[in-house]
Amino acid sequence: MQSSNSKANVNGDTNAKAEAEASANANASVNANADNNAKTNVKHEYVLEGLDCANCALKVENGVKKIPGVASCSVNFTTRTLSLETTAEAEESVLEQTARTVRRLEPGIQMQVKNRPRAAASSLPGAGKSGPSAHQGLDASAGDSSSHSHDHSHDHSHTHGQGEGLNKTLILRLVAGAVIAAAGMLGSFSGVLEFVLFGAAYLIIGGDIVLRALKNIVRGQVFDEYFLMSVATLGAFAIRQFPEGVAVMLFYQIGELFQSLAVNRSRKSITSLINIRPEYANLKDGGEIRRVRPEEVGIGSLIIVKPGEKVPLDGRILEGNSMVDTSALTGESVPREVQPGSPVLAGFINKNGVLTVEVSKWFGESSAAKILELVENASSKKAPTENFITKFARYYTPFVVIVAVLLAVVPPLFLGWSSFSDWLYRALIFLVISCPCALVVSIPLGFFGGIGSASRQGVLVKGSNYLEALNAVKYVVFDKTGTLTKGSFQVTGIFPEEGWSKDKLLEYAAYAELHSNHPIAESIRNAYKGELEEHEVGEYNEISGHGVEVFVKGKKVLAGNAKLMQQNNISAAAQPKAAGTVVHLALDGRYAGYLVISDELKADAAAAVQALKELGVKKTVMLTGDIKSVADSVAEQLKIDEVYSELLPEDKVSRIEALDELKSAKDKIVFVGDGINDTPVLARTDIGIAMGGLGSDAAIEAADIVIMNDEPSKIAAAIHTAKRTRRIVWQNIIFALGVKAVFLVLGAFGIATMWEAVFSDVGVTVIAVANAMRVMRSA
């Protein structure tokens, strides 16, 4: 793709060369900054096997952040991933402390180095002599056999071997405990025998919860769900409410099982949206075909892609014709036809023919790998709502515990209200209700589901913060070429002077542009159907910002803009008869006519602008380096509110800054460009959206959001997904806090019982998680 900023001397942009240099300098600056960061900080990623508790994820994240030398840390509960950035000097020390911290906070979690492509192995932090030693000790559960004593909420997943068996064991325990408790309720037992029966049932059902709570208290972790449930149920035993104590623990465990099923189903649904990772490649090795891992295939290797298989690596087709499904990468529902010479990307699905593909990139550099990495790491950039809930949960639970203590002590001892056991019962209800699981589980799932849904539509959002920021977008600023237009120029008008034919004018123009590689020059050569003989072209002189001076068949030809004609005292046509980029021609000092070259609008450009206005965008603006007449014509056709033309990259930044001063503090500005020449603007604006061009490296690096199929209508689709995500997230926040507030009041007045308290905790969590899953069905 080319930006209008890169069109050189023949399109009327007198500052093209300066603009190109400014863009190159900006790119060099960005790359230099990236290199400096790469030298000072090292990034590590680990899979936390057994992480099935959102509170645990928060504890691990907060614990690792406190380690000296950690630049940043984020735990993605949905993908069970720990992302860690550390300074190079403190790398080995930080990794060792991280393993110890995870082992101390959550002994049931196994910390494993995340799988990386083989081609990138040499660049892994710690590779070489220090590599094995740095990573060998990172099984954070090693040596702690007791960590498996509690597995109801930390090992629900069926994805890592033991989960299914452990759940069956838990179910058997719950059934056995329920039978014993039922016998105690139905029988007329009293005294020691009653205590023994219900005590046995309680230990069978919830003994692991109490044990875990005690271990956490020893580690200094007091206010978690294990502590709250243990105190509440043991307190019920203390006031001789044996049946309720057992029943609350039983229903808590059952609720946790349903919660884990909902979370795991949600995880599978989310990952299925971005399930583009190929499992194998058919490597052509001499006369045989071997099935290997994509990471094992090198550049230049030949692979065979059979009907129904995913294309495992980026490459170019050497043999075969087929239709490929590109929806996983671009969101396009219509299959694309490919043939020898066509590029294909990892993640495409071959529909019918057999294809022989020459690999052009290592798997780690392929489109599929980059998209997976972007989506999986998106949760590390948390939305303000997520950060608010994290802070809220940190203070909310201790606050409720303090209130519960006061509720148990003050009324009976200082006010003389009712009995101590009655107020203690009410305080215990407070403790059960106070667990913030519904929020800390459903909110990250909601945002991650929104990111997954957007990726299914071909929109890559690099963080929950950007997804939430889209809700406040009030100004959308577009680049023109490659964003609103296709960037494929065509000669749409030939206007010769008297004595010249269209064919002759086009022939001399094609010869004049024979040595130019600009898109406009290429469009002129494509329009001329005859053969161009290089020996007919003599002395060639490119005049920066004006055009070219060249000898063709012995005649001096000038081809360029109006300024070139004025410079040579040639009277050119003052008012072109069609909108577009004008190339004037003169032969031997006499004006011969002009050509009009136009860029075709994208099919959905007008609909995209209209959709944005319907979504509440206050103003649409177009910034372009193209000439005024072309820019005004495009803006008029698309009904864009403001247009600024003939701009350099720094001029675009100035326009963005001027717009930024006019808007309110809450409003956001989006800039949409091709991600190559618009890097300075993408970096300056609130949200940068790049037309990815099927995974353009520059676009993915430069922008906050990448549109994979270059359709501007996807901007409105992304905003729609963001609004739907926010609506569902806030539904969960209001529902969870509302229900808890109601039952806290009812519990304080002695109206609610332990049964309602359990519903307000576990039941609300299950409902909130189920609601969060709805965002993945948005389109």
DRENSESE-912132 format. One line per 4 residues: number of its first residue (from 1); their letters; for each residue x, y, z of C-alpha. Coordinates in steps of 0.5 Angstrom, whole numbers. Example, Ala and Ser with C-alpha at 12.3 -4.5 7.8 and 13.67 -1.06 7.14 Angstrom:
BEGIN
1> as> 25 -9 16  27 -2 14
//
This chain:
BEGIN
1> mqss> 0 0 0  2 7 -1  0 13 2  -2 19 -1
5> nska> 4 22 2  9 18 -2  6 20 -9  12 24 -11
9> nvng> 14 29 -17  8 28 -21  2 29 -17  2 36 -15
13> dtna> 5 35 -8  11 40 -8  14 37 -2  14 30 -3
17> kaea> 21 29 -2  21 33 4  15 29 7  18 22 5
21> easa> 25 24 9  20 26 15  17 20 15  23 16 14
25> nana> 26 20 20  20 18 24  20 11 23  28 11 24
29> svna> 26 14 31  21 9 33  25 4 31  31 7 35
33> nadn> 27 7 41  24 0 40  32 -2 40  33 2 46
37> nakt> 28 -1 50  30 -8 47  37 -7 50  34 -5 57
41> nvkh> 28 -9 58  27 -17 57  20 -20 56  18 -27 59
45> eyvl> 12 -31 58  10 -36 63  4 -41 63  1 -42 70
49> egld> -2 -49 70  -8 -50 75  -10 -42 75  -17 -43 75
53> canc> -19 -37 81  -19 -30 79  -17 -28 86  -11 -32 85
57> alkv> -9 -29 79  -9 -22 82  -5 -24 88  0 -27 83
61> engv> 0 -21 79  1 -16 85  6 -20 89  11 -21 82
65> kkip> 10 -13 81  13 -12 88  20 -16 86  25 -11 85
69> gvas> 27 -10 78  21 -12 75  19 -7 70  12 -9 69
73> csvn> 8 -15 70  1 -18 68  -3 -24 69  -8 -26 64
77> fttr> -13 -30 68  -17 -32 61  -11 -35 58  -7 -37 64
81> tlsl> -1 -33 62  4 -29 66  7 -23 62  14 -21 66
85> etta> 18 -15 63  25 -14 67  31 -10 66  37 -14 63
89> eaee> 41 -13 69  36 -16 74  34 -22 70  36 -28 73
93> svle> 35 -25 80  28 -23 78  26 -30 75  28 -34 81
97> qtar> 24 -29 86  18 -30 81  18 -37 82  19 -37 89
101> tvrr> 13 -32 90  8 -36 85  10 -42 90  9 -38 96
105> lepg> 2 -35 94  -1 -41 90  3 -47 91  -2 -51 87
109> iqmq> 0 -47 80  6 -50 76  10 -44 72  12 -46 65
113> vknr> 16 -43 60  11 -41 54  12 -45 48  16 -41 43
117> praa> 17 -42 35  24 -46 34  27 -40 30  26 -35 35
121> assl> 30 -40 40  36 -37 40  33 -30 42  30 -33 48
125> pgag> 32 -29 55  37 -33 58  39 -38 52  46 -40 52
129> ksgp> 49 -42 58  45 -39 63  39 -41 60  37 -48 63
133> sahq> 39 -46 70  34 -40 69  28 -44 67  29 -50 70
137> glda> 27 -48 77  21 -45 75  16 -50 76  13 -46 82
141> sagd> 9 -52 85  15 -57 85  17 -60 92  10 -58 95
145> sssh> 6 -64 95  1 -62 99  -1 -57 94  -6 -62 91
149> shdh> -10 -62 97  -15 -57 95  -17 -58 87  -24 -56 87
153> shdh> -23 -49 84  -15 -49 82  -16 -55 78  -22 -55 75
157> shth> -20 -55 68  -20 -61 63  -14 -58 59  -9 -60 63
161> gqge> -9 -68 65  -11 -69 72  -17 -64 72  -23 -69 70
165> glnk> -21 -74 75  -20 -69 81  -27 -66 79  -30 -73 80
169> tlil> -26 -74 86  -29 -68 89  -36 -70 86  -36 -76 90
173> rlva> -34 -73 96  -40 -68 96  -45 -74 95  -42 -77 101
177> gavi> -42 -71 105  -49 -69 103  -51 -76 105  -48 -76 112
181> aaag> -51 -69 113  -58 -71 110  -58 -77 115  -56 -72 121
185> mlgs> -62 -68 119  -67 -73 118  -65 -77 125  -67 -75 132
189> fsgv> -59 -74 134  -57 -69 139  -51 -68 143  -44 -71 141
193> lefv> -47 -75 136  -50 -70 132  -44 -66 132  -40 -72 130
197> lfga> -44 -73 124  -45 -66 122  -37 -65 123  -35 -71 119
201> ayli> -40 -69 113  -37 -62 114  -30 -64 114  -31 -69 108
205> iggd> -34 -63 104  -30 -57 106  -24 -60 110  -20 -58 104
209> ivlr> -22 -50 104  -21 -50 111  -14 -53 110  -12 -48 105
213> alkn> -15 -42 109  -10 -44 114  -4 -44 110  -6 -38 107
217> ivrg> -6 -34 114  1 -37 115  3 -34 109  0 -27 111
221> qvfd> -6 -28 106  -12 -27 110  -18 -24 106  -20 -29 101
225> eyfl> -26 -33 99  -23 -39 103  -22 -35 109  -29 -32 109
229> msva> -32 -39 108  -28 -42 113  -30 -37 118  -37 -37 116
233> tlga> -38 -44 117  -34 -45 123  -38 -40 126  -45 -43 124
237> fair> -42 -49 128  -40 -45 134  -47 -42 135  -49 -50 134
241> qfpe> -52 -48 127  -49 -55 124  -54 -56 118  -53 -49 116
245> gvav> -46 -49 117  -45 -56 113  -50 -54 107  -47 -47 106
249> mlfy> -40 -51 105  -44 -56 100  -47 -51 96  -41 -46 96
253> qige> -37 -52 93  -43 -54 88  -43 -47 86  -35 -47 85
257> lfqs> -36 -53 80  -41 -49 76  -37 -43 76  -31 -47 74
261> lavn> -35 -50 68  -38 -43 66  -31 -40 66  -28 -46 62
265> rsrk> -33 -46 57  -32 -38 56  -25 -40 55  -26 -45 50
269> sits> -31 -40 47  -26 -34 47  -20 -38 44  -24 -42 39
273> lini> -25 -35 36  -18 -34 35  -16 -41 34  -12 -40 28
277> rpey> -6 -43 30  -4 -49 25  -2 -56 29  2 -58 23
281> anlk> 6 -57 16  7 -62 11  14 -61 9  16 -63 2
285> dgge> 23 -67 3  26 -69 -3  21 -75 -6  17 -75 1
289> irrv> 12 -71 5  13 -71 12  8 -68 18  12 -63 22
293> rpee> 11 -58 27  10 -51 24  16 -48 28  21 -54 24
297> vgig> 20 -51 17  25 -46 15  25 -40 10  25 -43 2
301> slii> 22 -50 4  16 -53 0  10 -55 4  4 -58 1
305> vkpg> -3 -56 4  -9 -61 2  -16 -59 2  -19 -58 9
309> ekvp> -12 -56 12  -10 -50 15  -4 -46 11  1 -47 17
313> ldgr> 6 -41 15  6 -35 10  9 -36 3  7 -36 -4
317> ileg> 4 -41 -8  8 -45 -13  3 -50 -16  -4 -51 -15
321> nsmv> -11 -47 -16  -16 -47 -10  -21 -43 -6  -18 -41 1
325> dtsa> -22 -38 7  -19 -32 10  -24 -31 15  -20 -32 21
329> ltge> -15 -27 19  -19 -22 16  -27 -23 18  -28 -24 10
333> svpr> -34 -29 9  -33 -30 2  -27 -35 0  -21 -32 -4
337> evqp> -19 -35 -11  -11 -37 -11  -7 -39 -16  1 -40 -17
341> gspv> 4 -33 -15  -1 -31 -10  1 -30 -3  -2 -34 3
345> lagf> -2 -33 10  -2 -38 16  -9 -39 18  -12 -39 12
349> inkn> -16 -45 10  -15 -49 4  -22 -51 1  -21 -55 -5
353> gvlt> -15 -56 -9  -8 -58 -7  -3 -53 -6  5 -53 -6
357> vevs> 7 -47 -2  14 -44 -2  15 -41 5  17 -34 6
361> kwfg> 17 -33 14  19 -37 20  13 -39 24  14 -34 29
365> essa> 14 -28 24  8 -31 21  1 -27 21  -2 -33 25
369> akil> 3 -32 30  3 -25 31  -5 -25 31  -5 -30 37
373> elve> 1 -26 40  -3 -20 40  -10 -22 42  -7 -27 48
377> nass> -3 -21 50  -8 -16 50  -11 -17 57  -4 -14 59
381> kkap> -6 -7 58  -12 -7 62  -18 -2 61  -20 3 67
385> tenf> -26 -1 69  -21 -7 70  -16 -3 74  -22 0 78
389> itkf> -25 -7 80  -18 -9 82  -17 -3 87  -24 -4 89
393> aryy> -24 -11 91  -17 -10 95  -21 -5 99  -28 -8 99
397> tpfv> -27 -15 102  -23 -12 108  -28 -7 109  -34 -12 110
401> viva> -30 -16 114  -29 -10 119  -36 -9 119  -38 -16 120
405> vlla> -34 -16 126  -37 -9 129  -44 -12 127  -42 -18 131
409> vvpp> -40 -15 137  -43 -8 138  -50 -9 138  -50 -15 143
413> lflg> -45 -12 148  -45 -5 147  -53 -4 146  -56 -10 149
417> wssf> -60 -12 143  -62 -19 142  -57 -25 144  -50 -25 141
421> sdwl> -51 -31 137  -56 -28 133  -52 -22 131  -46 -27 130
425> yral> -50 -31 125  -52 -24 122  -44 -22 121  -43 -29 118
429> iflv> -48 -28 113  -44 -21 112  -38 -25 111  -41 -30 106
433> iscp> -43 -24 102  -37 -20 101  -33 -25 97  -32 -20 90
437> calv> -31 -26 85  -37 -24 81  -33 -18 79  -26 -20 79
441> vsip> -28 -26 74  -33 -24 70  -30 -17 68  -24 -19 65
445> lgff> -28 -25 61  -32 -19 58  -26 -15 56  -23 -21 53
449> ggig> -29 -24 50  -30 -17 46  -23 -17 44  -24 -24 41
453> sasr> -30 -22 38  -27 -16 35  -21 -21 32  -26 -25 29
457> qgvl> -29 -19 25  -22 -18 23  -20 -12 28  -14 -13 32
461> vkgs> -15 -9 39  -8 -9 42  -11 -8 49  -17 -8 53
465> nyle> -16 0 55  -16 1 47  -23 -3 47  -26 1 52
469> alna> -23 8 50  -27 7 43  -33 8 47  -31 15 48
473> vkyv> -29 17 40  -32 23 38  -27 25 32  -25 20 27
477> vfdk> -19 23 23  -18 19 16  -12 19 11  -14 18 4
481> tgtl> -10 14 0  -10 7 2  -15 8 7  -21 11 4
485> tkgs> -19 10 -3  -16 3 -6  -9 6 -7  -9 3 -14
489> fqvt> -9 9 -19  -12 9 -26  -12 14 -32  -19 16 -32
493> gifp> -18 22 -37  -14 24 -43  -14 31 -46  -10 33 -52
497> eegw> -9 40 -55  -11 41 -62  -6 37 -67  -5 31 -62
501> skdk> -9 25 -61  -10 21 -54  -6 15 -56  0 20 -58
505> lley> -1 24 -52  -1 17 -48  5 14 -51  10 20 -50
509> aaya> 7 20 -42  9 13 -42  16 14 -44  17 20 -40
513> elhs> 15 15 -34  19 9 -36  24 10 -31  19 12 -25
517> nhpi> 17 7 -20  11 12 -17  4 9 -17  2 14 -22
521> aesi> 7 13 -27  6 6 -26  -2 7 -28  0 11 -34
525> rnay> 5 5 -36  -1 1 -35  -6 5 -39  -1 5 -45
529> kgel> -2 -2 -48  4 -2 -53  11 -4 -52  16 1 -49
533> eehe> 23 1 -52  28 3 -47  33 5 -53  28 11 -55
537> vgey> 29 14 -48  35 19 -48  37 24 -42  33 23 -36
541> neis> 32 29 -31  28 28 -25  26 35 -22  24 34 -15
545> ghgv> 17 37 -13  15 38 -20  16 32 -25  21 30 -30
549> evfv> 25 32 -36  27 27 -41  29 26 -48  24 21 -52
553> kgkk> 25 20 -59  30 26 -60  24 30 -57  25 34 -50
557> vlag> 19 32 -46  17 35 -40  12 31 -35  9 34 -29
561> nakl> 5 39 -25  3 46 -27  9 49 -23  13 45 -28
565> mqqn> 10 48 -34  10 55 -31  18 54 -29  19 53 -37
569> nisa> 14 59 -39  9 54 -42  2 56 -42  -2 50 -39
573> aaqp> -9 48 -38  -12 52 -32  -18 48 -31  -18 41 -32
577> kaag> -24 38 -34  -24 32 -29  -22 31 -22  -16 27 -20
581> tvvh> -8 28 -20  -6 32 -27  0 30 -31  1 36 -36
585> lald> 6 34 -42  10 39 -47  14 37 -52  20 42 -55
589> grya> 17 47 -51  10 47 -53  4 45 -49  1 38 -51
593> gylv> -5 36 -46  -6 33 -40  -8 26 -37  -12 26 -30
597> isde> -10 20 -26  -16 18 -20  -16 13 -14  -22 9 -14
601> lkad> -26 10 -7  -27 3 -3  -33 0 -4  -35 1 4
605> aaaa> -32 8 5  -39 12 4  -42 7 9  -37 7 14
609> vqal> -37 15 15  -45 15 15  -44 9 20  -39 13 25
613> kelg> -44 19 25  -50 14 27  -45 12 33  -45 19 35
617> vkkt> -38 21 32  -39 29 32  -34 30 27  -30 26 21
621> vmlt> -24 30 18  -19 28 12  -12 29 12  -8 28 6
625> gdik> -2 30 2  -5 30 -4  -7 36 -8  -13 40 -6
629> svad> -18 39 -12  -17 31 -11  -18 32 -3  -24 36 -4
633> svae> -27 31 -9  -26 25 -5  -29 29 2  -35 31 -2
637> qlki> -37 24 -5  -36 21 2  -39 27 6  -33 28 11
641> devy> -34 34 15  -27 37 14  -21 36 9  -14 39 9
645> sell> -10 37 3  -2 38 1  0 36 8  7 34 10
649> pedk> 7 29 16  9 34 21  3 38 18  -2 32 20
653> vsri> 1 32 27  -1 39 28  -8 38 25  -9 33 31
657> eald> -6 37 36  -10 43 34  -16 38 34  -14 36 41
661> elks> -14 43 44  -22 44 42  -24 37 44  -27 36 52
665> akdk> -22 32 56  -27 26 56  -27 25 48  -22 21 44
669> ivfv> -19 22 37  -18 16 33  -13 17 27  -14 12 21
673> gdgi> -8 11 16  -4 6 13  1 5 18  7 6 14
677> ndtp> 8 14 13  3 16 18  7 13 24  8 20 27
681> vlar> 0 21 27  -1 14 30  3 15 35  1 22 37
685> tdig> -7 21 37  -11 18 43  -12 11 39  -9 10 32
689> iamg> -12 5 27  -8 2 22  -10 -1 15  -6 -8 16
693> glgs> -6 -10 9  -7 -17 11  -2 -17 17  3 -11 15
697> daai> 9 -11 19  9 -4 20  2 -3 21  2 -8 27
701> eaad> 7 -5 30  5 3 29  -2 2 31  -7 1 37
705> ivim> -12 -3 33  -11 -6 26  -16 -8 21  -14 -14 17
709> ndep> -18 -13 11  -17 -6 10  -25 -4 10  -26 2 13
713> skia> -33 0 15  -29 -4 21  -28 2 25  -36 2 26
717> aaih> -36 -5 27  -30 -4 33  -34 1 36  -40 -3 36
721> takr> -37 -9 39  -33 -4 44  -40 -1 46  -43 -8 47
725> trri> -37 -10 51  -38 -4 56  -45 -5 57  -45 -12 59
729> vwqn> -39 -11 63  -43 -5 67  -49 -10 67  -45 -15 71
733> iifa> -42 -9 76  -49 -6 77  -52 -13 78  -47 -16 82
737> lgvk> -46 -10 87  -54 -9 87  -55 -16 89  -50 -16 94
741> avfl> -52 -9 97  -59 -12 98  -57 -18 102  -52 -15 106
745> vlga> -58 -10 108  -63 -16 109  -57 -20 113  -56 -14 118
749> fgia> -63 -14 119  -64 -21 120  -68 -23 114  -63 -26 110
753> tmwe> -60 -33 112  -54 -37 110  -58 -40 103  -59 -33 100
757> avfs> -52 -31 102  -49 -37 98  -53 -35 92  -51 -27 93
761> dvgv> -44 -30 92  -43 -36 88  -50 -36 84  -49 -28 82
765> tvia> -42 -30 80  -44 -36 75  -50 -31 72  -45 -26 71
769> vana> -40 -30 67  -46 -33 63  -47 -26 62  -40 -24 60
773> mrvm> -40 -30 55  -46 -26 51  -41 -21 48  -37 -26 44
777> rsa> -44 -27 40  -44 -20 38  -43 -18 30
//
